[in-house]
Amino acid sequence: MSDLVYGGMFTVMVVRVDDPNDPDFESDLAQQVARSPAFFANAPVVMDIKNCTGLASADAFLRLRQLFKRQHLVAVGVQNANASQVRAAMNADLAAFPASGAKRSEPAEAPVPQRPAQAAPAPIATPPAAGIAIGTRTKLVTQPVRSGTQIYARGGDLIVLSSVSPGAEVIADGHVHIYGTLRGRAIAGASGDAEARIFAGKLEAELLCIAGHYLVSEAIAPEHIGQAVQVILTDDRLTIARV
């Protein structure tokens, strides 16, 4: 009999809940969802309740789940919950997740800062010549990444010599380099490395994410679409610059 349980990795958004009874909370959430309705449609979310003093009963969590459902979001769990909140959340069929620093990053057009002495390598413009060694912690993908495929470079960088299709996801704990067109999702610094970068030969991404801070396609400035770019996290915001 084959194993029924196996490992997997998925992109899950985090929503900060400070006061679920605040009448502005749902309207603010609705406004953010309205910016990218296709991206948020039925998306799983984790509720960060670090600064929330309420939510001590299963009924409170069930009401909050209904609030998310009205915005076409699926609440799957909580993080930064105390012991009583964890018990209440589990009684409402929610999972308890470890703390995470995930935030949504608003579009930023600030100048790209100078690279520090030990920053990321310069953007890759052409594939490495024959005979150049690839580091043992670097994952090299030579074929196009098809829709529905997820590739993860654990503990290092990811290099894709071709393109990434819509619906595909490429993830690295370090940098993500894509020589071709990025049409899917690219996640760098997946384990929290804020110095990680994303390099794309042609940007048409569904999502860009570095260390939990992300931009969806609708939030990417039009002048960057179709261009060779690098994406950097600075001051908790993603900055896109041509290369």
CORDAPE-V186643 format. One record per backbone hydrogen bond with DSSP energy under -0.5 kcal/mol. NH is the residue of the N-H (numbers start at 1). CO is the residue of the C=O. If there is no record, write none. Layout:
nh co
NH CO
NH CO
This chain:
nh co
12 10
13 44
15 46
17 48
18 16
22 19
25 22
26 22
27 23
28 24
29 25
30 26
31 27
32 28
33 29
34 30
35 31
35 32
36 32
36 33
37 34
40 36
41 37
42 72
43 40
43 72
45 74
46 13
47 77
48 15
48 46
49 47
49 79
52 49
53 51
61 57
62 58
63 59
64 60
65 61
66 62
67 63
68 64
69 65
70 66
71 67
71 68
72 69
73 68
74 43
75 73
76 45
77 45
78 95
79 47
80 97
86 82
87 83
88 84
89 85
90 86
91 87
92 88
92 89
93 90
94 89
95 76
97 78
97 95
103 212
105 214
106 104
108 238
119 116
125 123
132 129
138 135
139 157
140 138
141 139
141 159
142 140
145 163
146 144
148 167
149 146
151 169
153 171
154 152
156 153
158 175
159 139
160 177
161 141
161 159
164 181
165 145
165 163
168 165
169 149
170 185
171 151
172 187
173 153
173 156
174 156
176 197
177 158
178 199
179 160
180 162
182 202
183 164
183 181
184 164
185 168
186 207
187 170
188 209
189 174
190 172
192 189
194 192
196 193
198 231
199 176
200 229
201 178
201 180
202 180
203 227
204 182
204 202
206 184
207 184
208 215
209 186
210 213
211 188
213 210
214 103
215 208
217 206
219 216
220 217
224 221
225 221
225 222
226 203
227 224
229 200
229 227
230 241
231 198
232 239
234 232
234 237
237 234
239 232
240 108
241 230
243 228
